[in-house]
Amino acid sequence: MQIGLFGFGVVGEGIYKVLQQTPSLSASIKKVCIKHPDKERNAPASLFTTSYEEILNDTEIDLIVELIDDAKEAFKIVSTALKNKISVVSANKKMIAEHLATLIQLQNENGVSFLYEAAVCGSIPIIRNLEEYYDNDLLQSVCGIVNGSTNYILTKIIDEGLSYKDALQKAQQLGFAESNPALDVEGLDPRNKLTILLAHAYGIISRPEELLHLGITRLHTTDTRFAEEKGYQLKLTAQAYKLSNGKVAAFVLPQFVKPESQLVTVKNEYNGVIIESKLADKQFLYGKGAGRFPTSSAVISDISALSYDYKYEYKKLNRKEKYTLTNNYYLKVFVSFNDWSEVNKWDFEQVSEFHSTEDRQYLLGLIHVEKLKSASWFLDPSVSVVLLPESITEKESIISQSLKKVSLQLAGVN
Ligand SMILES: NC(=O)c1ccc[n+]([C@@H]2O[C@H](COP(=O)([O-])OP(=O)(O)OC[C@H]3O[C@@H](n4cnc5c(N)ncnc54)[C@H](OP(=O)(O)O)[C@@H]3O)[C@@H](O)[C@H]2O)c1
């Protein structure tokens, strides 16, 4: 296999190195396209180009491996390659999540293969497992820590007492963070990954913007103190649940995790996903979710899979019974804030606990997801929202205003 490689950064250079040490794959890199020709490289200068065409028009190249950090340019490269009937391996979750429907169409129309195992959970083979092993009807939920850099940052803050700034800087130095760290810390990267997971778990093609999401930038010391007191861990989770009406709830939110959950063991740049199915109950996939070689291992696995013409068939997309997303469910949340002027207490169906100190207040409440999504305080940078453990509930009817009042009074909210 002759490979045209786009990108020679953390992952691209990793692939170059690994391929040199894996002769059994019979794959070699013919040319590498980079952006900055003046950068020093650990490879012969003759290997590099800045011209897309030099690779995309080379008829000897039979596979494009796209590993650049620019989603717009990546889409140009990948869509051109697929139209040219060349298979593609990519790790670019932003580009894939934003263009999934088009990319699937291009794969099918051109009879080629487009693989992207490295785009979700780095080294964990989550996509191929969901695609091939888990039958649609039996899959109850997929819930996990899918972003290595935020998990690394949270681990360093909570376990080692590092400041947010220092923890982020360390994650960047180690190559875990995206070039634009907002993608990680604002929860956009896990939202992109959840968009991809939804296609393979439930056959749902959604836009990333449709999914409820929040990152870790608003977490307050009150929240970590609450976690400590209750014996919880604080994790950024991506979750998809099949509800009893067959619709799917999907969101990315920080969550307090109970000590008995496998997710508690997921520290630093590791990722972990709990897959729940009707017959097998819970299964847990665990591994490194970021970094040069863990990510390279998934890319190499895709390159190897192409040698036997593997492609995602998106079987669940073509099923008769279609799943769709819903916001018609309730979440149990912890909300911390500075002042009641920031939060509307009537947005909650129930408030089970309320605490007030001089510098911060918090409540534990049940809220409808539509209400949460549209609440102005949900977007307020001084308000922090964290899911409580086992937070999803499905309720048929909205609680009456008088019952709401009673719950607020019982919790001590005036
Ligand atoms: N790092 C991880 O742990 C990880 C994990 C999973 C997935 N990914 C994904 O893998 C991809 C690569 O990530 P990375 O961490 O390797 O990024 P990176 O270290 O920032 O490297 C990016 C590379 O892309 C090249 N590039 C950028 N724009 C280009 C363009 N228009 N044309 C040609 N080359 C271009 C850069 O060229 P120059 O060298 O000339 O600047 C650089 O070599 C991203 O989509 C990322 O989301 C990364």
The ligand as an SDF file (V2000), in Angstrom:
LIG
                    3D

 48 52  0  0  0  0  0  0  0  0999 V2000
   -3.1360   14.3390   19.3650 N   0  0  0  0  0  0  0  0  0  0  0  0
   -3.9870   13.3990   19.7450 C   0  0  0  0  0  0  0  0  0  0  0  0
   -3.8310   12.7680   20.7980 O   0  0  0  0  0  0  0  0  0  0  0  0
   -5.1690   13.0590   18.8680 C   0  0  0  0  0  0  0  0  0  0  0  0
   -6.0230   12.0140   19.2580 C   0  0  0  0  0  0  0  0  0  0  0  0
   -7.1030   11.6600   18.4440 C   0  0  0  0  0  0  0  0  0  0  0  0
   -7.3220   12.3700   17.2730 C   0  0  0  0  0  0  0  0  0  0  0  0
   -6.4970   13.4120   16.9290 N   0  0  0  0  0  0  0  0  0  0  0  0
   -6.7820   14.1380   15.6900 C   0  0  0  0  0  0  0  0  0  0  0  0
   -5.7200   13.9210   14.7780 O   0  0  0  0  0  0  0  0  0  0  0  0
   -5.5460   15.0620   13.9460 C   0  0  0  0  0  0  0  0  0  0  0  0
   -4.0800   15.5320   14.0710 C   0  0  0  0  0  0  0  0  0  0  0  0
   -3.8430   15.8850   15.4060 O   0  0  0  0  0  0  0  0  0  0  0  0
   -2.3550   16.1980   15.9210 P   0  0  0  0  0  0  0  0  0  0  0  0
   -2.4390   16.2180   17.3990 O   0  0  0  0  0  0  0  0  0  0  0  0
   -1.3730   15.3060   15.2430 O   0  0  0  0  0  0  0  0  0  0  0  0
   -2.1860   17.6950   15.3700 O   0  0  0  0  0  0  0  0  0  0  0  0
   -0.8370   18.5830   15.3440 P   0  0  0  0  0  0  0  0  0  0  0  0
    0.2160   17.9700   16.1810 O   0  0  0  0  0  0  0  0  0  0  0  0
   -1.2390   19.9720   15.6060 O   0  0  0  0  0  0  0  0  0  0  0  0
   -0.3550   18.4560   13.8150 O   0  0  0  0  0  0  0  0  0  0  0  0
   -1.1130   18.9690   12.7830 C   0  0  0  0  0  0  0  0  0  0  0  0
   -0.4020   18.7370   11.4760 C   0  0  0  0  0  0  0  0  0  0  0  0
   -1.2700   19.1400   10.4260 O   0  0  0  0  0  0  0  0  0  0  0  0
   -0.5310   19.9160    9.5090 C   0  0  0  0  0  0  0  0  0  0  0  0
   -1.4580   20.8230    8.7980 N   0  0  0  0  0  0  0  0  0  0  0  0
   -2.3060   21.7200    9.3550 C   0  0  0  0  0  0  0  0  0  0  0  0
   -3.0230   22.3340    8.3790 N   0  0  0  0  0  0  0  0  0  0  0  0
   -2.5740   21.8200    7.2210 C   0  0  0  0  0  0  0  0  0  0  0  0
   -2.9270   22.0340    5.8650 C   0  0  0  0  0  0  0  0  0  0  0  0
   -3.8450   22.9290    5.5150 N   0  0  0  0  0  0  0  0  0  0  0  0
   -2.2800   21.3310    4.9140 N   0  0  0  0  0  0  0  0  0  0  0  0
   -1.3410   20.4000    5.2480 C   0  0  0  0  0  0  0  0  0  0  0  0
   -0.9760   20.1400    6.5180 N   0  0  0  0  0  0  0  0  0  0  0  0
   -1.6020   20.8420    7.4820 C   0  0  0  0  0  0  0  0  0  0  0  0
    0.4990   20.6380   10.3240 C   0  0  0  0  0  0  0  0  0  0  0  0
    1.5360   21.0480    9.4780 O   0  0  0  0  0  0  0  0  0  0  0  0
    2.8820   21.7490   10.0210 P   0  0  0  0  0  0  0  0  0  0  0  0
    3.6380   20.6380   10.7000 O   0  0  0  0  0  0  0  0  0  0  0  0
    3.5490   22.2290    8.8110 O   0  0  0  0  0  0  0  0  0  0  0  0
    2.4430   22.8300   10.9590 O   0  0  0  0  0  0  0  0  0  0  0  0
    0.8860   19.5290   11.3130 C   0  0  0  0  0  0  0  0  0  0  0  0
    1.8850   18.7180   10.7730 O   0  0  0  0  0  0  0  0  0  0  0  0
   -6.5620   16.1060   14.4420 C   0  0  0  0  0  0  0  0  0  0  0  0
   -7.7240   16.0210   13.6510 O   0  0  0  0  0  0  0  0  0  0  0  0
   -6.8840   15.6460   15.8530 C   0  0  0  0  0  0  0  0  0  0  0  0
   -8.1940   16.0210   16.2510 O   0  0  0  0  0  0  0  0  0  0  0  0
   -5.4310   13.7580   17.7020 C   0  0  0  0  0  0  0  0  0  0  0  0
  1  2  1  0
  2  3  2  0
  2  4  1  0
  4  5  1  0
  4 48  2  0
  5  6  2  0
  6  7  1  0
  7  8  2  0
  8  9  1  0
  8 48  1  0
  9 10  1  0
  9 46  1  0
 10 11  1  0
 11 12  1  0
 11 44  1  0
 12 13  1  0
 13 14  1  0
 14 15  2  0
 14 16  1  0
 14 17  1  0
 17 18  1  0
 18 19  2  0
 18 20  1  0
 18 21  1  0
 21 22  1  0
 22 23  1  0
 23 24  1  0
 23 42  1  0
 24 25  1  0
 25 26  1  0
 25 36  1  0
 26 27  1  0
 26 35  1  0
 27 28  2  0
 28 29  1  0
 29 30  1  0
 29 35  2  0
 30 31  1  0
 30 32  2  0
 32 33  1  0
 33 34  2  0
 34 35  1  0
 36 37  1  0
 36 42  1  0
 37 38  1  0
 38 39  2  0
 38 40  1  0
 38 41  1  0
 42 43  1  0
 44 45  1  0
 44 46  1  0
 46 47  1  0
M  CHG  2   8   1  16  -1
M  END
$$$$
